[in-house]
Structure formats: structure tokens, C-alpha cells
Amino acid sequence: MISQPLRAETRSRQGVAVIALQGDIDGGEEAILQAAFTAATQQGDGPVLLNFGGVGYINSTGIALIVGLLARAHKERRQLLACGLSEHYREIFEITRLSDFMLTFADEEAAVVGAIPA
């Protein structure tokens, strides 16, 4: 399997800061995720949505990076949401209990509608 470098694009949508992810998430992607989260939080006090629709692979170190973003969001008193997870990664989020602390949605539209305003 050829690894696809991670790209993260941030934008705002109805008060929700969206981080659209493309590629694979592994331990080497921490700087990209942290920079994207910082850019997203500069767009206001609202929730941050991680859109995994373009992510093909997340290894265990990548899951740990997502846990780190969740901890950062909690420290900053900011809601962190997820959408676009494949069935496999939805199961991983349940097994690791990430879904206990991060609302997950099928797609970006549902996430924006379901986000709790700041």
C-alpha cells in the first residue's frame, strides 16, 4: 500500500470550523493536524469538525494524534466533531471510545446541522 500524504484544508461553514482531510493519517502527520486545528480555532469559538471523507488510512499512531486533538479541544472548551468516517473507522472510534467524546456524523451537512452552537 502506497501512503498518501495528508492534506488539511480549513474553512468555516455556518459557525463550524471544518478541517477537510485528504490522505493517510499516521504519526508523521502531527504538525499538519496541529496547524489545521490552530487555523480552524482562529475562525471563531464554534465547534471544529474533522471531515474524514478523504482519508483512506489511519494507523494506531494516527488515532493517538486524533486523541491529542480531542484533548486540546477539551482544554480549549471547544466541541470536536467528526464526519465522513468509513464503516471500519466508525467501528474503531467506537472500540477506542473516541465516539464517547466526539459526536460523529455521516457527512458534513449532518454535522453542521447537529453541531451545538458555542
C-alpha positions as CSV (number, residue, x, y, z in Angstrom):
1,M,0.0,0.0,0.0
2,I,1.4,3.4,-1.0
3,S,0.9,6.0,1.7
4,Q,-0.9,9.2,0.6
5,P,0.5,12.4,2.2
6,L,-2.1,14.1,4.4
7,R,-3.5,17.4,3.4
8,A,-5.8,19.5,5.6
9,E,-7.9,22.4,4.3
10,T,-9.7,24.6,6.8
11,R,-12.9,26.6,6.1
12,S,-15.9,27.9,8.0
13,R,-19.4,26.7,7.5
14,Q,-22.3,28.2,9.4
15,G,-20.2,28.8,12.5
16,V,-18.5,25.4,12.4
17,A,-14.8,25.4,11.6
18,V,-14.3,22.5,9.1
19,I,-11.0,20.7,8.6
20,A,-11.3,18.6,5.4
21,L,-8.7,15.9,5.5
22,Q,-7.3,14.1,2.4
23,G,-4.8,11.3,2.5
24,D,-3.5,9.0,5.3
25,I,-3.1,9.8,9.0
26,D,-0.1,8.3,10.7
27,G,2.5,9.5,13.3
28,G,4.2,11.8,10.8
29,E,1.2,14.0,10.4
30,E,1.1,15.7,13.8
31,A,2.4,19.1,12.5
32,I,-0.3,19.2,9.8
33,L,-3.1,18.3,12.1
34,Q,-2.0,20.7,14.8
35,A,-1.6,23.6,12.3
36,A,-5.0,22.8,10.8
37,F,-6.6,22.8,14.3
38,T,-4.9,26.1,15.1
39,A,-6.2,27.7,11.8
40,A,-9.7,26.3,12.5
41,T,-9.8,27.7,16.0
42,Q,-8.9,31.2,14.8
43,Q,-12.2,31.3,12.8
44,G,-14.3,31.7,16.0
45,D,-15.4,30.0,19.1
46,G,-17.6,27.4,17.5
47,P,-17.2,23.7,17.1
48,V,-14.4,22.1,15.0
49,L,-15.4,19.4,12.5
50,L,-12.9,16.8,11.3
51,N,-14.1,15.7,7.9
52,F,-12.5,12.3,7.3
53,G,-14.3,11.8,3.9
54,G,-10.9,11.9,2.0
55,V,-9.0,9.8,4.5
56,G,-8.0,6.3,3.3
57,Y,-6.0,5.0,6.2
58,I,-5.4,5.8,9.9
59,N,-2.9,3.8,11.8
60,S,-2.8,3.5,15.6
61,T,-0.4,6.4,15.9
62,G,-2.9,8.4,13.8
63,I,-5.6,7.5,16.2
64,A,-3.4,8.8,19.0
65,L,-3.0,12.1,17.2
66,I,-6.8,12.4,17.0
67,V,-7.0,11.7,20.7
68,G,-4.5,14.6,21.2
69,L,-6.7,16.9,19.2
70,L,-9.6,15.8,21.3
71,A,-7.6,16.7,24.5
72,R,-6.7,20.0,23.0
73,A,-10.3,20.8,22.1
74,H,-11.4,19.8,25.6
75,K,-8.7,22.0,27.2
76,E,-9.9,24.9,25.0
77,R,-13.6,24.2,25.9
78,R,-14.4,23.5,22.2
79,Q,-16.6,20.9,20.7
80,L,-14.8,18.5,18.3
81,L,-16.9,16.6,15.8
82,A,-16.2,14.0,13.1
83,C,-17.8,13.1,9.8
84,G,-17.1,11.0,6.8
85,L,-15.7,8.0,8.6
86,S,-15.8,4.7,6.7
87,E,-17.7,1.9,8.5
88,H,-14.3,0.4,9.5
89,Y,-13.2,3.7,11.2
90,R,-16.6,4.2,12.8
91,E,-16.0,0.9,14.5
92,I,-12.5,1.9,15.5
93,F,-13.9,5.1,17.0
94,E,-16.4,3.0,19.0
95,I,-13.8,0.4,20.1
96,T,-11.3,3.2,21.2
97,R,-14.3,5.1,22.8
98,L,-13.5,8.2,20.8
99,S,-17.1,8.3,19.8
100,D,-18.0,8.7,23.5
101,F,-16.3,12.1,23.5
102,M,-16.7,13.2,19.9
103,L,-20.0,13.3,18.1
104,T,-19.8,11.5,14.7
105,F,-22.0,12.2,11.7
106,A,-22.4,10.6,8.3
107,D,-21.5,13.7,6.4
108,E,-20.6,17.3,6.7
109,E,-24.1,18.6,6.2
110,A,-25.4,16.5,9.1
111,A,-22.5,17.6,11.3
112,V,-23.1,21.3,10.6
113,V,-26.8,20.9,11.4
114,G,-26.1,18.8,14.5
115,A,-23.4,21.0,16.0
116,I,-24.1,22.6,19.3
117,P,-23.6,26.4,18.9
118,A,-20.8,27.9,21.1
